[in-house]
Amino acid sequence: MREEPTLRIPFGVLALLMALLAYGIVVATFIPPLIASWHTFVQTLVYLVLGLIWLLPLRRFLIWMETGNWG
């Protein structure tokens, strides 16, 4: 348990926001031209998967922000 304040949390929040912004820009820039001709239902599935995929590394990142360890 953390006794003293640490800069990991504010830096972690800023890094998370920047990473999500970069991920969103990449998805919004490069994915639409690739899937524009696909059926609407398939496009929806692609965006659903891409909208959830960023959650995969989030648990370990939040653990690092709180404890300083990646595991």
CHARMM internal coordinates of N, CA and C (Angstrom, degrees):
IC EDIT
DIST 1 N 1 CA 1.4567
DIST 1 CA 1 C 1.5235
ANGL 1 N 1 CA 1 C 109.64
DIST 1 C 2 N 1.2791
ANGL 1 CA 1 C 2 N 116.26
DIHE 1 N 1 CA 1 C 2 N 139.61
DIST 2 N 2 CA 1.4563
ANGL 1 C 2 N 2 CA 123.28
DIHE 1 CA 1 C 2 N 2 CA -176.31
DIST 2 CA 2 C 1.5236
ANGL 2 N 2 CA 2 C 110.32
DIHE 1 C 2 N 2 CA 2 C -77.68
DIST 2 C 3 N 1.3347
ANGL 2 CA 2 C 3 N 116.33
DIHE 2 N 2 CA 2 C 3 N 128.54
DIST 3 N 3 CA 1.4669
ANGL 2 C 3 N 3 CA 121.90
DIHE 2 CA 2 C 3 N 3 CA 179.05
DIST 3 CA 3 C 1.5355
ANGL 3 N 3 CA 3 C 111.78
DIHE 2 C 3 N 3 CA 3 C -97.35
DIST 3 C 4 N 1.3266
ANGL 3 CA 3 C 4 N 116.47
DIHE 3 N 3 CA 3 C 4 N -36.66
DIST 4 N 4 CA 1.4639
ANGL 3 C 4 N 4 CA 120.75
DIHE 3 CA 3 C 4 N 4 CA -176.11
DIST 4 CA 4 C 1.5307
ANGL 4 N 4 CA 4 C 110.16
DIHE 3 C 4 N 4 CA 4 C -116.58
DIST 4 C 5 N 1.3252
ANGL 4 CA 4 C 5 N 116.74
DIHE 4 N 4 CA 4 C 5 N 154.05
DIST 5 N 5 CA 1.4699
ANGL 4 C 5 N 5 CA 119.36
DIHE 4 CA 4 C 5 N 5 CA 176.59
DIST 5 CA 5 C 1.5342
ANGL 5 N 5 CA 5 C 110.84
DIHE 4 C 5 N 5 CA 5 C -62.18
DIST 5 C 6 N 1.2970
ANGL 5 CA 5 C 6 N 116.09
DIHE 5 N 5 CA 5 C 6 N 148.88
DIST 6 N 6 CA 1.4557
ANGL 5 C 6 N 6 CA 121.51
DIHE 5 CA 5 C 6 N 6 CA 178.69
DIST 6 CA 6 C 1.5264
ANGL 6 N 6 CA 6 C 109.31
DIHE 5 C 6 N 6 CA 6 C -134.32
DIST 6 C 7 N 1.3038
ANGL 6 CA 6 C 7 N 115.72
DIHE 6 N 6 CA 6 C 7 N 153.95
DIST 7 N 7 CA 1.4624
ANGL 6 C 7 N 7 CA 120.27
DIHE 6 CA 6 C 7 N 7 CA 179.96
DIST 7 CA 7 C 1.5266
ANGL 7 N 7 CA 7 C 112.29
DIHE 6 C 7 N 7 CA 7 C -82.74
DIST 7 C 8 N 1.3369
ANGL 7 CA 7 C 8 N 117.20
DIHE 7 N 7 CA 7 C 8 N -4.64
DIST 8 N 8 CA 1.4659
ANGL 7 C 8 N 8 CA 119.69
DIHE 7 CA 7 C 8 N 8 CA 179.44
DIST 8 CA 8 C 1.5217
ANGL 8 N 8 CA 8 C 111.51
DIHE 7 C 8 N 8 CA 8 C -60.32
DIST 8 C 9 N 1.3086
ANGL 8 CA 8 C 9 N 118.01
DIHE 8 N 8 CA 8 C 9 N -38.72
DIST 9 N 9 CA 1.4667
ANGL 8 C 9 N 9 CA 120.26
DIHE 8 CA 8 C 9 N 9 CA -175.82
DIST 9 CA 9 C 1.5259
ANGL 9 N 9 CA 9 C 111.75
DIHE 8 C 9 N 9 CA 9 C -68.40
DIST 9 C 10 N 1.3436
ANGL 9 CA 9 C 10 N 120.26
DIHE 9 N 9 CA 9 C 10 N -52.75
DIST 10 N 10 CA 1.4684
ANGL 9 C 10 N 10 CA 117.31
DIHE 9 CA 9 C 10 N 10 CA 178.21
DIST 10 CA 10 C 1.5274
ANGL 10 N 10 CA 10 C 113.02
DIHE 9 C 10 N 10 CA 10 C -63.58
DIST 10 C 11 N 1.3545
ANGL 10 CA 10 C 11 N 117.31
DIHE 10 N 10 CA 10 C 11 N -39.24
DIST 11 N 11 CA 1.4600
ANGL 10 C 11 N 11 CA 119.48
DIHE 10 CA 10 C 11 N 11 CA 176.76
DIST 11 CA 11 C 1.5223
ANGL 11 N 11 CA 11 C 110.74
DIHE 10 C 11 N 11 CA 11 C -65.70
DIST 11 C 12 N 1.3133
ANGL 11 CA 11 C 12 N 116.53
DIHE 11 N 11 CA 11 C 12 N -38.32
DIST 12 N 12 CA 1.4616
ANGL 11 C 12 N 12 CA 120.75
DIHE 11 CA 11 C 12 N 12 CA 178.48
DIST 12 CA 12 C 1.5134
ANGL 12 N 12 CA 12 C 112.08
DIHE 11 C 12 N 12 CA 12 C -64.25
DIST 12 C 13 N 1.3188
ANGL 12 CA 12 C 13 N 117.00
DIHE 12 N 12 CA 12 C 13 N -41.90
DIST 13 N 13 CA 1.4618
ANGL 12 C 13 N 13 CA 120.71
DIHE 12 CA 12 C 13 N 13 CA 178.56
DIST 13 CA 13 C 1.5283
ANGL 13 N 13 CA 13 C 110.29
DIHE 12 C 13 N 13 CA 13 C -64.56
DIST 13 C 14 N 1.3221
ANGL 13 CA 13 C 14 N 116.84
DIHE 13 N 13 CA 13 C 14 N -43.72
DIST 14 N 14 CA 1.4690
ANGL 13 C 14 N 14 CA 119.95
DIHE 13 CA 13 C 14 N 14 CA 177.88
DIST 14 CA 14 C 1.5238
ANGL 14 N 14 CA 14 C 111.30
DIHE 13 C 14 N 14 CA 14 C -64.24
DIST 14 C 15 N 1.3256
ANGL 14 CA 14 C 15 N 117.21
DIHE 14 N 14 CA 14 C 15 N -41.99
DIST 15 N 15 CA 1.4650
ANGL 14 C 15 N 15 CA 120.63
DIHE 14 CA 14 C 15 N 15 CA 178.71
DIST 15 CA 15 C 1.5282
ANGL 15 N 15 CA 15 C 110.33
DIHE 14 C 15 N 15 CA 15 C -64.27
DIST 15 C 16 N 1.3268
ANGL 15 CA 15 C 16 N 116.90
DIHE 15 N 15 CA 15 C 16 N -40.16
DIST 16 N 16 CA 1.4593
ANGL 15 C 16 N 16 CA 120.51
DIHE 15 CA 15 C 16 N 16 CA 178.81
DIST 16 CA 16 C 1.5322
ANGL 16 N 16 CA 16 C 110.84
DIHE 15 C 16 N 16 CA 16 C -64.04
DIST 16 C 17 N 1.3108
ANGL 16 CA 16 C 17 N 117.32
DIHE 16 N 16 CA 16 C 17 N -43.98
DIST 17 N 17 CA 1.4629
ANGL 16 C 17 N 17 CA 120.88
DIHE 16 CA 16 C 17 N 17 CA 178.66
DIST 17 CA 17 C 1.5289
ANGL 17 N 17 CA 17 C 111.59
DIHE 16 C 17 N 17 CA 17 C -63.35
DIST 17 C 18 N 1.3329
ANGL 17 CA 17 C 18 N 116.72
DIHE 17 N 17 CA 17 C 18 N -42.28
DIST 18 N 18 CA 1.4659
ANGL 17 C 18 N 18 CA 120.00
DIHE 17 CA 17 C 18 N 18 CA 179.29
DIST 18 CA 18 C 1.5271
ANGL 18 N 18 CA 18 C 110.71
DIHE 17 C 18 N 18 CA 18 C -66.52
DIST 18 C 19 N 1.3345
ANGL 18 CA 18 C 19 N 117.25
DIHE 18 N 18 CA 18 C 19 N -40.58
DIST 19 N 19 CA 1.4621
ANGL 18 C 19 N 19 CA 120.67
DIHE 18 CA 18 C 19 N 19 CA 179.53
DIST 19 CA 19 C 1.5243
ANGL 19 N 19 CA 19 C 110.80
DIHE 18 C 19 N 19 CA 19 C -65.72
DIST 19 C 20 N 1.3342
ANGL 19 CA 19 C 20 N 117.25
DIHE 19 N 19 CA 19 C 20 N -41.66
DIST 20 N 20 CA 1.4641
ANGL 19 C 20 N 20 CA 120.01
DIHE 19 CA 19 C 20 N 20 CA 178.58
DIST 20 CA 20 C 1.5227
ANGL 20 N 20 CA 20 C 111.31
DIHE 19 C 20 N 20 CA 20 C -66.47
DIST 20 C 21 N 1.3250
ANGL 20 CA 20 C 21 N 117.00
DIHE 20 N 20 CA 20 C 21 N -38.47
DIST 21 N 21 CA 1.4567
ANGL 20 C 21 N 21 CA 120.66
DIHE 20 CA 20 C 21 N 21 CA 176.73
DIST 21 CA 21 C 1.5272
ANGL 21 N 21 CA 21 C 110.57
DIHE 20 C 21 N 21 CA 21 C -62.75
DIST 21 C 22 N 1.3315
ANGL 21 CA 21 C 22 N 116.79
DIHE 21 N 21 CA 21 C 22 N -46.50
DIST 22 N 22 CA 1.4623
ANGL 21 C 22 N 22 CA 120.72
DIHE 21 CA 21 C 22 N 22 CA 178.89
DIST 22 CA 22 C 1.5235
ANGL 22 N 22 CA 22 C 110.69
DIHE 21 C 22 N 22 CA 22 C -62.73
DIST 22 C 23 N 1.3246
ANGL 22 CA 22 C 23 N 117.32
DIHE 22 N 22 CA 22 C 23 N -42.76
DIST 23 N 23 CA 1.4687
ANGL 22 C 23 N 23 CA 121.57
DIHE 22 CA 22 C 23 N 23 CA 179.06
DIST 23 CA 23 C 1.5303
ANGL 23 N 23 CA 23 C 110.07
DIHE 22 C 23 N 23 CA 23 C -62.38
DIST 23 C 24 N 1.3116
ANGL 23 CA 23 C 24 N 116.90
DIHE 23 N 23 CA 23 C 24 N -44.60
DIST 24 N 24 CA 1.4641
ANGL 23 C 24 N 24 CA 120.67
DIHE 23 CA 23 C 24 N 24 CA 179.13
DIST 24 CA 24 C 1.5090
ANGL 24 N 24 CA 24 C 112.45
DIHE 23 C 24 N 24 CA 24 C -62.98
DIST 24 C 25 N 1.3240
ANGL 24 CA 24 C 25 N 117.20
DIHE 24 N 24 CA 24 C 25 N -40.29
DIST 25 N 25 CA 1.4617
ANGL 24 C 25 N 25 CA 120.89
DIHE 24 CA 24 C 25 N 25 CA 178.97
DIST 25 CA 25 C 1.5236
ANGL 25 N 25 CA 25 C 110.68
DIHE 24 C 25 N 25 CA 25 C -66.02
DIST 25 C 26 N 1.3353
ANGL 25 CA 25 C 26 N 116.18
DIHE 25 N 25 CA 25 C 26 N -42.65
DIST 26 N 26 CA 1.4710
ANGL 25 C 26 N 26 CA 119.65
DIHE 25 CA 25 C 26 N 26 CA 178.87
DIST 26 CA 26 C 1.5281
ANGL 26 N 26 CA 26 C 110.33
DIHE 25 C 26 N 26 CA 26 C -63.09
DIST 26 C 27 N 1.3256
ANGL 26 CA 26 C 27 N 117.16
DIHE 26 N 26 CA 26 C 27 N -46.12
DIST 27 N 27 CA 1.4651
ANGL 26 C 27 N 27 CA 120.62
DIHE 26 CA 26 C 27 N 27 CA -179.71
DIST 27 CA 27 C 1.5296
ANGL 27 N 27 CA 27 C 110.33
DIHE 26 C 27 N 27 CA 27 C -63.42
DIST 27 C 28 N 1.3247
ANGL 27 CA 27 C 28 N 117.41
DIHE 27 N 27 CA 27 C 28 N -45.36
DIST 28 N 28 CA 1.4652
ANGL 27 C 28 N 28 CA 120.62
DIHE 27 CA 27 C 28 N 28 CA -177.13
DIST 28 CA 28 C 1.5281
ANGL 28 N 28 CA 28 C 112.34
DIHE 27 C 28 N 28 CA 28 C -70.25
DIST 28 C 29 N 1.3220
ANGL 28 CA 28 C 29 N 117.70
DIHE 28 N 28 CA 28 C 29 N -23.84
DIST 29 N 29 CA 1.4581
ANGL 28 C 29 N 29 CA 120.99
DIHE 28 CA 28 C 29 N 29 CA -178.24
DIST 29 CA 29 C 1.5259
ANGL 29 N 29 CA 29 C 112.43
DIHE 28 C 29 N 29 CA 29 C -88.07
DIST 29 C 30 N 1.3234
ANGL 29 CA 29 C 30 N 116.91
DIHE 29 N 29 CA 29 C 30 N -45.12
DIST 30 N 30 CA 1.4607
ANGL 29 C 30 N 30 CA 120.08
DIHE 29 CA 29 C 30 N 30 CA -169.74
DIST 30 CA 30 C 1.5275
ANGL 30 N 30 CA 30 C 115.17
DIHE 29 C 30 N 30 CA 30 C -99.62
DIST 30 C 31 N 1.3088
ANGL 30 CA 30 C 31 N 118.88
DIHE 30 N 30 CA 30 C 31 N -23.81
DIST 31 N 31 CA 1.4590
ANGL 30 C 31 N 31 CA 120.47
DIHE 30 CA 30 C 31 N 31 CA -176.26
DIST 31 CA 31 C 1.5371
ANGL 31 N 31 CA 31 C 112.99
DIHE 30 C 31 N 31 CA 31 C -78.50
DIST 31 C 32 N 1.3262
ANGL 31 CA 31 C 32 N 120.50
DIHE 31 N 31 CA 31 C 32 N -44.44
DIST 32 N 32 CA 1.4746
ANGL 31 C 32 N 32 CA 119.22
DIHE 31 CA 31 C 32 N 32 CA -177.13
DIST 32 CA 32 C 1.5320
ANGL 32 N 32 CA 32 C 115.02
DIHE 31 C 32 N 32 CA 32 C -54.65
DIST 32 C 33 N 1.3303
ANGL 32 CA 32 C 33 N 120.01
DIHE 32 N 32 CA 32 C 33 N -44.47
DIST 33 N 33 CA 1.4689
ANGL 32 C 33 N 33 CA 117.48
DIHE 32 CA 32 C 33 N 33 CA 178.57
DIST 33 CA 33 C 1.5332
ANGL 33 N 33 CA 33 C 112.74
DIHE 32 C 33 N 33 CA 33 C -63.60
DIST 33 C 34 N 1.3281
ANGL 33 CA 33 C 34 N 117.11
DIHE 33 N 33 CA 33 C 34 N -30.17
DIST 34 N 34 CA 1.4618
ANGL 33 C 34 N 34 CA 120.13
DIHE 33 CA 33 C 34 N 34 CA -178.21
DIST 34 CA 34 C 1.5232
ANGL 34 N 34 CA 34 C 112.70
DIHE 33 C 34 N 34 CA 34 C -73.58
DIST 34 C 35 N 1.3425
ANGL 34 CA 34 C 35 N 116.75
DIHE 34 N 34 CA 34 C 35 N -33.76
DIST 35 N 35 CA 1.4703
ANGL 34 C 35 N 35 CA 119.32
DIHE 34 CA 34 C 35 N 35 CA -173.31
DIST 35 CA 35 C 1.5269
ANGL 35 N 35 CA 35 C 113.06
DIHE 34 C 35 N 35 CA 35 C -113.61
DIST 35 C 36 N 1.3124
ANGL 35 CA 35 C 36 N 117.99
DIHE 35 N 35 CA 35 C 36 N 12.24
DIST 36 N 36 CA 1.4730
ANGL 35 C 36 N 36 CA 121.18
DIHE 35 CA 35 C 36 N 36 CA -175.76
DIST 36 CA 36 C 1.5238
ANGL 36 N 36 CA 36 C 112.96
DIHE 35 C 36 N 36 CA 36 C -60.70
DIST 36 C 37 N 1.3093
ANGL 36 CA 36 C 37 N 117.42
DIHE 36 N 36 CA 36 C 37 N -32.94
DIST 37 N 37 CA 1.4600
ANGL 36 C 37 N 37 CA 119.55
DIHE 36 CA 36 C 37 N 37 CA -176.69
DIST 37 CA 37 C 1.5304
ANGL 37 N 37 CA 37 C 112.63
DIHE 36 C 37 N 37 CA 37 C -90.07
DIST 37 C 38 N 1.3216
ANGL 37 CA 37 C 38 N 117.67
DIHE 37 N 37 CA 37 C 38 N -3.08
DIST 38 N 38 CA 1.4646
ANGL 37 C 38 N 38 CA 121.30
DIHE 37 CA 37 C 38 N 38 CA -179.41
DIST 38 CA 38 C 1.5253
ANGL 38 N 38 CA 38 C 110.15
DIHE 37 C 38 N 38 CA 38 C -75.89
DIST 38 C 39 N 1.2961
ANGL 38 CA 38 C 39 N 116.22
DIHE 38 N 38 CA 38 C 39 N 161.22
DIST 39 N 39 CA 1.4619
ANGL 38 C 39 N 39 CA 122.51
DIHE 38 CA 38 C 39 N 39 CA 177.30
DIST 39 CA 39 C 1.5376
ANGL 39 N 39 CA 39 C 109.16
DIHE 38 C 39 N 39 CA 39 C -63.16
DIST 39 C 40 N 1.3092
ANGL 39 CA 39 C 40 N 116.33
DIHE 39 N 39 CA 39 C 40 N 147.39
DIST 40 N 40 CA 1.4639
ANGL 39 C 40 N 40 CA 122.18
DIHE 39 CA 39 C 40 N 40 CA -176.41
DIST 40 CA 40 C 1.5256
ANGL 40 N 40 CA 40 C 112.15
DIHE 39 C 40 N 40 CA 40 C -57.51
DIST 40 C 41 N 1.3145
ANGL 40 CA 40 C 41 N 117.57
DIHE 40 N 40 CA 40 C 41 N -39.07
DIST 41 N 41 CA 1.4602
ANGL 40 C 41 N 41 CA 120.93
DIHE 40 CA 40 C 41 N 41 CA 179.85
DIST 41 CA 41 C 1.5283
ANGL 41 N 41 CA 41 C 111.05
DIHE 40 C 41 N 41 CA 41 C -63.83
DIST 41 C 42 N 1.3182
ANGL 41 CA 41 C 42 N 116.90
DIHE 41 N 41 CA 41 C 42 N -41.31
DIST 42 N 42 CA 1.4712
ANGL 41 C 42 N 42 CA 120.79
DIHE 41 CA 41 C 42 N 42 CA 178.90
DIST 42 CA 42 C 1.5223
ANGL 42 N 42 CA 42 C 110.28
DIHE 41 C 42 N 42 CA 42 C -67.66
DIST 42 C 43 N 1.3344
ANGL 42 CA 42 C 43 N 116.88
DIHE 42 N 42 CA 42 C 43 N -39.89
DIST 43 N 43 CA 1.4665
ANGL 42 C 43 N 43 CA 120.01
DIHE 42 CA 42 C 43 N 43 CA 176.49
DIST 43 CA 43 C 1.5335
ANGL 43 N 43 CA 43 C 110.47
DIHE 42 C 43 N 43 CA 43 C -60.07
DIST 43 C 44 N 1.3223
ANGL 43 CA 43 C 44 N 116.01
DIHE 43 N 43 CA 43 C 44 N -41.69
DIST 44 N 44 CA 1.4579
ANGL 43 C 44 N 44 CA 120.70
DIHE 43 CA 43 C 44 N 44 CA 178.83
DIST 44 CA 44 C 1.5193
ANGL 44 N 44 CA 44 C 110.64
DIHE 43 C 44 N 44 CA 44 C -61.09
DIST 44 C 45 N 1.3243
ANGL 44 CA 44 C 45 N 117.20
DIHE 44 N 44 CA 44 C 45 N -42.37
DIST 45 N 45 CA 1.4628
ANGL 44 C 45 N 45 CA 120.81
DIHE 44 CA 44 C 45 N 45 CA 178.35
DIST 45 CA 45 C 1.5302
ANGL 45 N 45 CA 45 C 111.37
DIHE 44 C 45 N 45 CA 45 C -63.61
DIST 45 C 46 N 1.3313
ANGL 45 CA 45 C 46 N 116.60
DIHE 45 N 45 CA 45 C 46 N -41.22
DIST 46 N 46 CA 1.4685
ANGL 45 C 46 N 46 CA 120.58
DIHE 45 CA 45 C 46 N 46 CA 178.46
DIST 46 CA 46 C 1.5204
ANGL 46 N 46 CA 46 C 110.26
DIHE 45 C 46 N 46 CA 46 C -60.74
DIST 46 C 47 N 1.3242
ANGL 46 CA 46 C 47 N 117.21
DIHE 46 N 46 CA 46 C 47 N -47.59
DIST 47 N 47 CA 1.4680
ANGL 46 C 47 N 47 CA 119.97
DIHE 46 CA 46 C 47 N 47 CA -179.57
DIST 47 CA 47 C 1.5307
ANGL 47 N 47 CA 47 C 111.69
DIHE 46 C 47 N 47 CA 47 C -67.63
DIST 47 C 48 N 1.3135
ANGL 47 CA 47 C 48 N 117.55
DIHE 47 N 47 CA 47 C 48 N -32.84
DIST 48 N 48 CA 1.4600
ANGL 47 C 48 N 48 CA 120.83
DIHE 47 CA 47 C 48 N 48 CA 176.19
DIST 48 CA 48 C 1.5258
ANGL 48 N 48 CA 48 C 110.50
DIHE 47 C 48 N 48 CA 48 C -64.17
DIST 48 C 49 N 1.3184
ANGL 48 CA 48 C 49 N 116.74
DIHE 48 N 48 CA 48 C 49 N -46.25
DIST 49 N 49 CA 1.4658
ANGL 48 C 49 N 49 CA 120.53
DIHE 48 CA 48 C 49 N 49 CA 178.53
DIST 49 CA 49 C 1.5257
ANGL 49 N 49 CA 49 C 110.44
DIHE 48 C 49 N 49 CA 49 C -64.01
DIST 49 C 50 N 1.3264
ANGL 49 CA 49 C 50 N 117.25
DIHE 49 N 49 CA 49 C 50 N -45.54
DIST 50 N 50 CA 1.4648
ANGL 49 C 50 N 50 CA 120.27
DIHE 49 CA 49 C 50 N 50 CA 179.51
DIST 50 CA 50 C 1.5295
ANGL 50 N 50 CA 50 C 111.81
DIHE 49 C 50 N 50 CA 50 C -66.21
DIST 50 C 51 N 1.3203
ANGL 50 CA 50 C 51 N 116.59
DIHE 50 N 50 CA 50 C 51 N -29.30
DIST 51 N 51 CA 1.4598
ANGL 50 C 51 N 51 CA 120.10
DIHE 50 CA 50 C 51 N 51 CA 177.69
DIST 51 CA 51 C 1.5192
ANGL 51 N 51 CA 51 C 113.14
DIHE 50 C 51 N 51 CA 51 C -74.07
DIST 51 C 52 N 1.3231
ANGL 51 CA 51 C 52 N 117.23
DIHE 51 N 51 CA 51 C 52 N -21.72
DIST 52 N 52 CA 1.4615
ANGL 51 C 52 N 52 CA 120.93
DIHE 51 CA 51 C 52 N 52 CA 179.76
DIST 52 CA 52 C 1.5235
ANGL 52 N 52 CA 52 C 113.30
DIHE 51 C 52 N 52 CA 52 C -101.31
DIST 52 C 53 N 1.3249
ANGL 52 CA 52 C 53 N 118.04
DIHE 52 N 52 CA 52 C 53 N -19.18
DIST 53 N 53 CA 1.4554
ANGL 52 C 53 N 53 CA 121.38
DIHE 52 CA 52 C 53 N 53 CA -173.26
DIST 53 CA 53 C 1.5354
ANGL 53 N 53 CA 53 C 112.91
DIHE 52 C 53 N 53 CA 53 C -65.67
DIST 53 C 54 N 1.3166
ANGL 53 CA 53 C 54 N 117.53
DIHE 53 N 53 CA 53 C 54 N -27.35
DIST 54 N 54 CA 1.4600
ANGL 53 C 54 N 54 CA 119.80
DIHE 53 CA 53 C 54 N 54 CA -179.87
DIST 54 CA 54 C 1.5204
ANGL 54 N 54 CA 54 C 111.50
DIHE 53 C 54 N 54 CA 54 C -69.26
DIST 54 C 55 N 1.3197
ANGL 54 CA 54 C 55 N 117.81
DIHE 54 N 54 CA 54 C 55 N -14.88
DIST 55 N 55 CA 1.4602
ANGL 54 C 55 N 55 CA 120.95
DIHE 54 CA 54 C 55 N 55 CA 179.15
DIST 55 CA 55 C 1.5288
ANGL 55 N 55 CA 55 C 112.88
DIHE 54 C 55 N 55 CA 55 C -74.03
DIST 55 C 56 N 1.3341
ANGL 55 CA 55 C 56 N 117.68
DIHE 55 N 55 CA 55 C 56 N -19.65
DIST 56 N 56 CA 1.4629
ANGL 55 C 56 N 56 CA 121.13
DIHE 55 CA 55 C 56 N 56 CA -175.52
DIST 56 CA 56 C 1.5324
ANGL 56 N 56 CA 56 C 113.28
DIHE 55 C 56 N 56 CA 56 C -56.38
DIST 56 C 57 N 1.3390
ANGL 56 CA 56 C 57 N 120.13
DIHE 56 N 56 CA 56 C 57 N -49.75
DIST 57 N 57 CA 1.4690
ANGL 56 C 57 N 57 CA 118.65
DIHE 56 CA 56 C 57 N 57 CA -179.45
DIST 57 CA 57 C 1.5319
ANGL 57 N 57 CA 57 C 113.60
DIHE 56 C 57 N 57 CA 57 C -85.25
DIST 57 C 58 N 1.3227
ANGL 57 CA 57 C 58 N 118.04
DIHE 57 N 57 CA 57 C 58 N -0.36
DIST 58 N 58 CA 1.4623
ANGL 57 C 58 N 58 CA 120.61
DIHE 57 CA 57 C 58 N 58 CA -171.83
DIST 58 CA 58 C 1.5241
ANGL 58 N 58 CA 58 C 113.01
DIHE 57 C 58 N 58 CA 58 C -65.48
DIST 58 C 59 N 1.3320
ANGL 58 CA 58 C 59 N 118.72
DIHE 58 N 58 CA 58 C 59 N -39.44
DIST 59 N 59 CA 1.4664
ANGL 58 C 59 N 59 CA 121.54
DIHE 58 CA 58 C 59 N 59 CA -177.46
DIST 59 CA 59 C 1.5291
ANGL 59 N 59 CA 59 C 110.81
DIHE 58 C 59 N 59 CA 59 C -59.77
DIST 59 C 60 N 1.3360
ANGL 59 CA 59 C 60 N 116.23
DIHE 59 N 59 CA 59 C 60 N -50.13
DIST 60 N 60 CA 1.4662
ANGL 59 C 60 N 60 CA 119.62
DIHE 59 CA 59 C 60 N 60 CA -179.06
DIST 60 CA 60 C 1.5288
ANGL 60 N 60 CA 60 C 111.17
DIHE 59 C 60 N 60 CA 60 C -65.05
DIST 60 C 61 N 1.3145
ANGL 60 CA 60 C 61 N 116.74
DIHE 60 N 60 CA 60 C 61 N -35.62
DIST 61 N 61 CA 1.4631
ANGL 60 C 61 N 61 CA 120.70
DIHE 60 CA 60 C 61 N 61 CA 178.97
DIST 61 CA 61 C 1.5301
ANGL 61 N 61 CA 61 C 110.41
DIHE 60 C 61 N 61 CA 61 C -65.41
DIST 61 C 62 N 1.3220
ANGL 61 CA 61 C 62 N 117.06
DIHE 61 N 61 CA 61 C 62 N -43.54
DIST 62 N 62 CA 1.4696
ANGL 61 C 62 N 62 CA 120.33
DIHE 61 CA 61 C 62 N 62 CA 178.43
DIST 62 CA 62 C 1.5263
ANGL 62 N 62 CA 62 C 111.45
DIHE 61 C 62 N 62 CA 62 C -66.46
DIST 62 C 63 N 1.3211
ANGL 62 CA 62 C 63 N 117.26
DIHE 62 N 62 CA 62 C 63 N -35.75
DIST 63 N 63 CA 1.4703
ANGL 62 C 63 N 63 CA 120.34
DIHE 62 CA 62 C 63 N 63 CA 175.26
DIST 63 CA 63 C 1.5204
ANGL 63 N 63 CA 63 C 109.68
DIHE 62 C 63 N 63 CA 63 C -62.65
DIST 63 C 64 N 1.3387
ANGL 63 CA 63 C 64 N 116.89
DIHE 63 N 63 CA 63 C 64 N -43.30
DIST 64 N 64 CA 1.4567
ANGL 63 C 64 N 64 CA 119.97
DIHE 63 CA 63 C 64 N 64 CA 178.00
DIST 64 CA 64 C 1.5274
ANGL 64 N 64 CA 64 C 110.99
DIHE 63 C 64 N 64 CA 64 C -61.66
DIST 64 C 65 N 1.3190
ANGL 64 CA 64 C 65 N 117.11
DIHE 64 N 64 CA 64 C 65 N -43.02
DIST 65 N 65 CA 1.4625
ANGL 64 C 65 N 65 CA 119.99
DIHE 64 CA 64 C 65 N 65 CA -179.32
DIST 65 CA 65 C 1.5306
ANGL 65 N 65 CA 65 C 110.81
DIHE 64 C 65 N 65 CA 65 C -59.86
DIST 65 C 66 N 1.3081
ANGL 65 CA 65 C 66 N 117.22
DIHE 65 N 65 CA 65 C 66 N -37.27
DIST 66 N 66 CA 1.4571
ANGL 65 C 66 N 66 CA 120.54
DIHE 65 CA 65 C 66 N 66 CA -176.41
DIST 66 CA 66 C 1.5205
ANGL 66 N 66 CA 66 C 112.94
DIHE 65 C 66 N 66 CA 66 C -83.24
DIST 66 C 67 N 1.3447
ANGL 66 CA 66 C 67 N 117.55
DIHE 66 N 66 CA 66 C 67 N -41.01
DIST 67 N 67 CA 1.4617
ANGL 66 C 67 N 67 CA 120.10
DIHE 66 CA 66 C 67 N 67 CA -171.61
DIST 67 CA 67 C 1.5185
ANGL 67 N 67 CA 67 C 114.88
DIHE 66 C 67 N 67 CA 67 C -110.45
DIST 67 C 68 N 1.3230
ANGL 67 CA 67 C 68 N 117.71
DIHE 67 N 67 CA 67 C 68 N -24.76
DIST 68 N 68 CA 1.4496
ANGL 67 C 68 N 68 CA 120.78
DIHE 67 CA 67 C 68 N 68 CA -175.20
DIST 68 CA 68 C 1.5181
ANGL 68 N 68 CA 68 C 112.41
DIHE 67 C 68 N 68 CA 68 C 92.15
DIST 68 C 69 N 1.3350
ANGL 68 CA 68 C 69 N 117.72
DIHE 68 N 68 CA 68 C 69 N -3.87
DIST 69 N 69 CA 1.4635
ANGL 68 C 69 N 69 CA 123.05
DIHE 68 CA 68 C 69 N 69 CA 177.30
DIST 69 CA 69 C 1.5199
ANGL 69 N 69 CA 69 C 108.75
DIHE 68 C 69 N 69 CA 69 C -110.38
DIST 69 C 70 N 1.3542
ANGL 69 CA 69 C 70 N 115.65
DIHE 69 N 69 CA 69 C 70 N 151.26
DIST 70 N 70 CA 1.4638
ANGL 69 C 70 N 70 CA 119.36
DIHE 69 CA 69 C 70 N 70 CA -178.70
DIST 70 CA 70 C 1.5171
ANGL 70 N 70 CA 70 C 113.38
DIHE 69 C 70 N 70 CA 70 C -89.08
DIST 70 C 71 N 1.2946
ANGL 70 CA 70 C 71 N 118.35
DIHE 70 N 70 CA 70 C 71 N -2.45
DIST 71 N 71 CA 1.4531
ANGL 70 C 71 N 71 CA 119.44
DIHE 70 CA 70 C 71 N 71 CA -176.58
DIST 71 CA 71 C 1.4978
ANGL 71 N 71 CA 71 C 114.55
DIHE 70 C 71 N 71 CA 71 C -123.28
END
COOR INIT
IC SEED 1 N 1 CA 1 C
IC BUILD
